[in-house]
Amino acid sequence: MKKYFLFAASLLMLASFSSCKDKENPDSGTDDPTGGTPEVTRPEVTTAKENLVLHFGFEAGETPGKGVALVGSKGSASLDGDGYIGKGWTNTSGNNLTEAYTKYSVASGALAGISDVTFTAWVKLKEDYAKGAILSLNGMPAGFDWPLFIIYFDNPGVNEDSVKWQQVNGRLVFHDGSGNEQNLWLDNSDPAFAKYGSWFHFAFTYKASTGEWALYVDGVQIRAAEFEPKIEFSNLVLPASDALYVGGWSSFIEGFSSADWQSFFAGSLDEIRLYDKALSESEIQALRKEEVTIALDQ
């Protein structure tokens, strides 16, 4: 009888261990009659969700934002490339002078009321041609070769000894719709941009009341200062015909400029977000952490 009870207890322990293991690894069971792996639902990013104006996740069925709709991709732009999370945007040519962009229509007033702003994206730069516009918004008068809003990187190439620079030179350019312009140069004093061929999280914040801006790479603030004069994003009220471009410089695409440095982004992009709030450093870090978690859960 004693041996019988010991044997029964052993069976119960084995059953309990098997049950726990299946909970830790739900795909190990046979609940799916096809024998395949159940589809995993991607977690939702919740940080400052109520302040999210635009979101380009490049996944099927995702809406970029209220009043914004996909028109189509041109040239060597691909929405099917591997992004940081799921699919992403890629210039498959790898060259900033090869046409590659995705065009979106912007409804009148879709960006109205924005004063404070945060821009975030996952970026992967191609070493040989790490330059070009990430996001730009058409709307300046014909003949004026700057977009309303642009994020732009520029790799200076090689130095006199033909040794490739290990930083990315470039700038952020902002317009407020009335000709007021601010250029934020990203030079080789920003060591965080010495990243080629791997994804990094990029964020920029701006407070309209003070003119304060801050730049973050992988959740760490690397620069901060003030714009003077201040930028008034509340002027970004557009007619429905104007376009927003991912991966291209709008005035270059629209024929307002022929300067080849106003070009297409050579690299890959994912999870582009625009908020009508200047996120705090802790919020930037939380957003990055959420998206890192999502990427790990793919």
C-alpha positions, 0 to 999 in steps of 0.5 A: 500500500505504501508503494502504491501511494508513493507511485500515485504521488509521483504521477501527480508531481509529474502532471503538475510539472507538465502543466506548469511547463505548458503555462511557461511555453503555451506553444508546447501544447496541442490546443491548435488542431493544425499543429501550428503556432498560435498567432501572437497579438502584438502589445499596444504602446500606451505611453502618451497615447492620447497625445499621439497625432501621427503613427507610421508603424507600416503594418497592414491595416494600421492608420497613420493618423486622423485625416492622414491616408496612404497614397502610395509608395514610389520608386524603390521604397518598400513597406515590406522590409523587416522593421524594428517591430514587424514590417518597416519602411526601407529604401531598397536601393540603399542610395539617397539619390534613388527615388524612394518615398511613401506619400500620404495625403493630409486633410485640412486641419489634421495637424492644427493646434499643435504647439508642443511636439515630440518626434520619435522613430526607430532608425537604421542607417546605411553606412555608405549613404547615411543621409536623406529626409525621414519625414517632410511636409509639403506646404511652402509656396512654390519656389521655396525649397524648404518643407514645413517640417523635416527630419534630415540626416547627412553623412559627410562621407570620408575625410582627407585620409579616405577614412570614413567618419564614424559619426553622422552629420545632419540637421533637423529643420523646422518651419512654422508656416509663416517663413520662420525657420530653425535649423538644429545641426547634428554634428560629430559632437553627438557620439550617439550617431556613430551607429550604422547597420543597427536600429537605434531609437531617436527622439526630439521634443519641443516646448513652444512656451519656452522654445526648449528642445531636447534630443534623445538617442536610445532614451538618453538625452544627448543635447538640449537648448532653446530655439529663438525665435520660437517655432509655432507649429499651430500654423500647420493648417493645410489644404487637403491637397498637400502631402506628407512624405516618409523617406523623401524631401517634399520640395525636392519631390514636388519640383520646387528644388533641384538640389541633390542633397535634398534627397531620399533617406538611405536606410530603414525606418520604423514606428515613426510617431508624432505627439502634440506634447513634449514628452518627458525623459522618463516618458521617452525611456518608457516608450522605448522600453515598451517598443523594445519589449514588443520587438523581443516578443515578436 
